C-alpha cells in the first residue's frame, strides 16, 4: 500500500494528528471538513471486484451501537411501511445504500438496523468525510438483510468494487481467507480491508487508532 500523500499542509497535519479519533469520533475545531453535508458536533455516546466467472478470485494477504429499528421484511419493503431512505437502492439483486460507481464498498452486519446504529452512522459519516467521501458516494451493504446474498462472488459481480471494507464482518462468513484486523488482502480486482465494527471501536481507543492509521492510507492509495 502506498504512503499517504498530500500537498495540503493543513490536511496533512490534521490527518497525522489523528483528530478524528481524538474524542469519541468528534472533530476538533481546526480539522478541515471537506465539501459534504455539514455534520453536527454532538458528542457520540459510547453506548451507543467488473468481475466475471473467469476472474481470479484468489488473494494474497499483504498487510500486517436510541431507538431500535428492525430490518424491514420483504412484506414491509413491498408495502412501504418502513422509514424512507432516499439513499437506499431497491429492486436489484442486492438492497444497499449509496452509490457503487466509485468502487468503494462497506460491508457490515447489523441485525437490528437497516444499516448502521445511530451512533455508528454518526461515526461513519465523520470518518469518511475526513477523506473527502460522503454516504452518497460510497456503497453500504448490510449482510443481515435477508434479501442480500452472503456470497462474495455475487457481491463482486454486482458491485464491481475496487476497495472493500469489512466492518465487523468475519472474512470466513464470506468464505474468504483469514485476514487480521486492520490488515488487508489484495486480489486482481479488489483489495479487502478487514476491521472492527464501530461499536467495538467505541469501547476501545486502541482499536480506533489502529483502524484510522490503516484506513486513511487504504482509501487514498
Secondary structure, DSSP 8 states (H G I E B T S, - for coil): ------S-HHHHHHHHTTGGGSBTTB--TTS---SS---------S------TTS----EE------------HHHHHHT-S---TTEE-SSSS-EEE--TT-EEEEE--SSSSS--HHHHHHHHHHHHTTT--TTTSEEEETTSTTS---HHHHHHHH--SEEEEES--GGGGT-----TTEEEE-SS-EEEEE--HHHHHT-HHHHHHHHHHHHHHHH-
